[in-house]
């Protein structure tokens, strides 16, 4: 299982939000490229980048920083947020982005999605962000009447080869992933799924790793890494070590930090 460290871009800065609410923002770095290099140095196999401004406003706002990240790294980068036309998608892929994540456009423009899949195949990923089981759109500010699992099945039938499934209520909360919802999604689909939202501890990774045989191929981790509740190297070891073998455990300092995070004492 691959651990995807996340970089969320807003106004050119690396930030984290709670449940996607821009009013509850923490800035972790003024230099996204430096942060991206840091995760690569820590052993990241992939990087997950989201243009938050683009997701909310419906058009790219941080491409300059995204292209700088891609140019600086040796590992593949997947990018989402505000990609709602073919030219934007094409430009991202031509500039070296390995995979593009479509969300709102996948829900509203089936013709665009099909064209993208026909030309780029598995380089097109659909991100399904769900709130209470229903698909959220436009940077999570709008909840649709589409059930997440039904929408995922439709995407699979259209040729999508990978789904990123995010539980909005878990995102940025450091409260653990919605394993049950992930299980339901995996049970319905035949294509791989990447889980996102709430991954905080090694125990969370262990719980998700049990779903590998069902088709879970990765987990996106954001705030837990920035808050210090989870060490990326240890998380990668836990996610990729031999099955049945006890993963590496953090030292006392990391365990204490994770425990205080669970109690809600880490500044958000």
C-alpha positions as CSV (number, residue, x, y, z in Angstrom):
1,X,0.0,0.0,0.0
2,X,1.4,3.4,-1.0
3,X,1.4,6.3,1.4
4,X,0.8,9.6,-0.5
5,X,1.9,12.7,1.5
6,X,-0.4,15.5,0.6
7,X,0.3,19.1,-0.3
8,X,-2.7,21.5,-0.4
9,X,-2.0,24.8,-2.1
10,X,-3.8,28.0,-1.3
11,X,-2.5,31.4,-2.5
12,X,0.9,29.7,-3.2
13,X,1.3,28.4,0.3
14,X,1.2,24.9,1.7
15,X,-1.8,24.7,4.0
16,X,-4.2,22.3,5.7
17,X,-7.9,22.8,6.3
18,X,-10.3,21.1,8.6
19,X,-13.1,19.5,6.6
20,X,-12.2,21.7,3.6
21,X,-13.2,24.9,5.4
22,X,-11.0,27.8,4.2
23,X,-12.0,29.7,7.4
24,X,-10.1,27.0,9.4
25,X,-6.7,27.1,7.7
26,X,-3.2,26.4,9.1
27,X,-0.2,27.5,7.0
28,X,2.6,25.0,7.2
29,X,5.0,26.4,4.6
30,X,5.4,29.4,2.4
31,X,7.6,27.3,0.1
32,X,5.6,24.3,-1.4
33,X,8.7,23.1,-3.4
34,X,10.8,22.9,-0.3
35,X,8.0,20.9,1.4
36,X,7.7,18.6,-1.6
37,X,11.4,17.9,-1.5
38,X,11.2,17.2,2.2
39,X,8.6,14.4,1.6
40,X,10.7,13.0,-1.2
41,X,13.7,12.9,1.1
42,X,11.6,11.1,3.8
43,X,11.0,8.3,1.3
44,X,7.7,9.2,-0.4
45,X,7.0,7.2,-3.5
46,X,4.3,9.5,-4.8
47,X,3.1,13.1,-3.9
48,X,-0.5,14.2,-3.8
49,X,-1.1,17.8,-4.7
50,X,-4.4,19.8,-4.6
51,X,-5.0,23.3,-5.9
52,X,-7.5,24.4,-3.3
53,X,-8.1,27.8,-4.9
54,X,-8.7,26.0,-8.2
55,X,-11.2,23.6,-6.6
56,X,-13.2,26.4,-5.1
57,X,-13.0,28.9,-8.0
58,X,-13.3,26.3,-10.8
59,X,-10.1,27.2,-12.7
60,X,-6.3,26.9,-12.0
61,X,-4.8,29.2,-9.5
62,X,-1.5,27.5,-8.4
63,X,-0.1,25.9,-11.6
64,X,3.1,27.9,-11.3
65,X,3.8,26.2,-8.0
66,X,2.6,22.8,-9.2
67,X,5.0,22.9,-12.2
68,X,7.9,23.9,-10.0
69,X,7.2,21.0,-7.7
70,X,7.0,18.5,-10.6
71,X,10.3,19.8,-12.0
72,X,12.0,19.6,-8.6
73,X,11.0,16.0,-7.8
74,X,12.1,12.6,-9.1
75,X,9.0,10.9,-7.8
76,X,5.6,11.0,-9.6
77,X,3.0,13.6,-8.7
78,X,-0.8,13.4,-8.9
79,X,-2.7,16.7,-9.1
80,X,-6.3,17.7,-8.5
81,X,-8.3,20.9,-8.0
82,X,-10.2,23.0,-10.6
83,X,-9.4,20.8,-13.6
84,X,-12.6,21.3,-15.7
85,X,-11.5,21.6,-19.3
86,X,-9.4,19.5,-21.6
87,X,-6.7,22.2,-22.2
88,X,-5.9,22.5,-18.5
89,X,-5.7,18.7,-18.2
90,X,-3.5,18.4,-21.2
91,X,-1.1,21.1,-20.0
92,X,-0.7,19.5,-16.6
93,X,0.2,16.1,-18.2
94,X,2.5,17.6,-20.8
95,X,4.3,19.5,-18.0
96,X,5.1,16.2,-16.2
97,X,2.2,15.6,-13.8
98,X,1.9,11.8,-13.8
99,X,-1.9,11.6,-13.0
100,X,-4.7,14.1,-13.0
101,X,-7.6,13.9,-10.5
102,X,-11.0,14.9,-11.8
103,X,-13.8,15.6,-9.4
104,X,-16.5,18.2,-10.2
105,X,-15.9,17.9,-13.9
106,X,-16.3,14.1,-13.8
107,X,-19.7,14.6,-12.2
108,X,-20.9,17.3,-14.5
109,X,-19.3,16.6,-17.9
110,X,-19.4,13.0,-18.9
111,X,-18.2,13.8,-22.4
112,X,-15.1,15.5,-21.1
113,X,-14.3,12.6,-18.8
114,X,-14.7,10.1,-21.6
115,X,-12.5,12.1,-23.9
116,X,-9.8,12.3,-21.2
117,X,-9.9,8.6,-20.5
118,X,-9.8,7.7,-24.1
119,X,-6.7,9.7,-24.6
120,X,-4.8,9.3,-21.3
121,X,-6.1,6.0,-19.9
122,X,-4.9,5.3,-16.3
123,X,-3.4,8.8,-16.0
124,X,-6.9,10.0,-15.3
125,X,-8.1,9.4,-11.7
126,X,-11.5,10.4,-10.3
127,X,-11.7,11.8,-6.8
128,X,-14.9,11.1,-5.0
129,X,-15.3,13.4,-2.0
130,X,-18.3,12.3,0.1
131,X,-20.3,13.8,2.9
132,X,-22.7,11.4,4.7
133,X,-22.4,9.1,1.7
134,X,-23.2,11.8,-1.0
135,X,-20.8,13.3,-3.5
136,X,-19.5,16.8,-2.6
137,X,-18.5,19.2,-5.4
138,X,-16.8,22.6,-6.1
139,X,-14.2,22.4,-3.4
140,X,-16.7,20.6,-1.0
141,X,-19.0,23.7,-0.8
142,X,-21.8,21.9,-2.6
143,X,-23.3,18.5,-1.7
144,X,-25.0,16.7,-4.6
145,X,-27.8,14.1,-4.6
146,X,-25.4,11.6,-6.0
147,X,-24.6,8.6,-3.8
148,X,-20.8,8.1,-3.6
149,X,-20.9,4.3,-4.3
150,X,-23.4,4.7,-7.2
151,X,-21.2,7.5,-8.7
152,X,-18.1,5.3,-8.3
153,X,-19.8,2.5,-10.2
154,X,-20.7,4.9,-13.0
155,X,-17.1,6.0,-13.2
156,X,-15.9,2.4,-13.4
157,X,-18.3,1.7,-16.2
158,X,-17.0,4.7,-18.1
159,X,-13.5,3.3,-17.9
160,X,-11.9,5.1,-14.9
161,X,-9.2,2.9,-13.6
162,X,-8.6,4.4,-10.1
163,X,-10.8,6.1,-7.5
164,X,-9.6,8.4,-4.7
165,X,-12.3,8.2,-2.0
166,X,-12.3,11.0,0.7
167,X,-14.6,11.2,3.7
168,X,-15.0,15.0,4.2
169,X,-16.0,14.6,7.8
170,X,-12.7,12.9,8.6
171,X,-10.5,15.2,6.6
172,X,-8.1,17.3,8.8
173,X,-9.7,16.0,12.0
174,X,-7.0,13.6,13.1
175,X,-9.7,11.1,14.2
176,X,-9.0,8.1,12.1
177,X,-10.3,7.0,8.6
178,X,-13.8,5.9,7.8
179,X,-12.8,2.3,7.3
180,X,-16.5,1.2,7.0
181,X,-17.1,3.6,4.1
182,X,-13.9,2.4,2.4
183,X,-15.0,-1.2,2.7
184,X,-18.4,-0.4,1.1
185,X,-16.7,1.3,-1.8
186,X,-14.2,-1.5,-2.3
187,X,-17.0,-4.1,-2.1
188,X,-18.9,-2.4,-4.9
189,X,-15.9,-1.8,-7.3
190,X,-13.5,-3.9,-9.3
191,X,-11.0,-1.1,-9.7
192,X,-8.3,0.1,-7.2
193,X,-9.2,2.7,-4.6
194,X,-7.0,5.2,-2.7
195,X,-8.4,6.2,0.8
196,X,-8.2,9.7,2.1
197,X,-9.3,11.5,5.2
198,X,-8.4,11.1,8.9
199,X,-5.4,8.8,8.6
200,X,-3.5,9.7,11.8
201,X,-1.7,6.7,13.4
202,X,0.1,3.5,12.6
203,X,-3.0,1.7,13.8
204,X,-5.0,3.5,11.1
205,X,-2.5,2.4,8.5
206,X,-2.7,-1.2,9.8
207,X,-6.5,-1.1,9.6
208,X,-6.5,0.2,6.0
209,X,-3.8,-2.3,5.0
210,X,-6.1,-5.1,5.8
211,X,-8.2,-3.9,2.9
212,X,-5.4,-4.4,0.3
213,X,-6.8,-7.7,-0.7
214,X,-10.1,-6.0,-1.5
215,X,-8.4,-3.5,-3.8
216,X,-7.1,-0.7,-1.6
217,X,-3.8,0.5,-3.1
218,X,-3.0,3.6,-1.1
219,X,-3.8,6.1,1.6
220,X,-3.4,9.9,1.4
221,X,-2.0,11.4,4.6
222,X,-1.9,15.1,5.3
223,X,-2.4,16.8,8.6
224,X,-1.0,13.9,10.7
225,X,2.4,14.4,9.0
226,X,2.4,18.2,9.4
227,X,1.2,18.0,13.1
228,X,3.9,15.4,13.9
229,X,1.4,12.7,14.9
230,X,2.8,10.4,12.2
231,X,6.3,10.0,10.8
232,X,6.4,9.4,7.0
233,X,9.3,6.9,7.1
234,X,7.6,4.8,9.7
235,X,4.2,5.1,8.0
236,X,5.8,3.9,4.7
237,X,7.4,0.9,6.5
238,X,4.1,0.0,8.1
239,X,2.3,0.2,4.8
240,X,4.8,-1.7,2.6
241,X,6.4,-4.2,4.9
242,X,5.8,-8.0,4.6
243,X,2.3,-8.9,5.5
244,X,1.8,-10.4,8.9
245,X,5.0,-8.7,10.2
246,X,4.7,-6.2,13.0
247,X,5.6,-2.7,11.5
248,X,8.2,-0.4,12.9
249,X,7.0,1.5,15.9
250,X,7.8,5.1,16.7
251,X,9.9,6.1,19.6
252,X,8.5,7.6,22.9
253,X,8.5,11.1,21.6
254,X,6.5,10.3,18.5
255,X,4.1,8.1,20.5
256,X,3.5,10.9,23.0
257,X,2.8,13.4,20.2
258,X,0.4,11.0,18.6
259,X,-1.4,10.5,21.9
260,X,-1.8,14.2,22.6
261,X,-3.1,14.7,19.0
262,X,-5.8,12.1,19.7
263,X,-6.8,14.1,22.7
264,X,-7.1,17.2,20.6
265,X,-4.2,19.1,22.3
266,X,-2.2,19.7,19.1
267,X,-2.7,23.2,17.8
268,X,-4.8,23.2,14.6
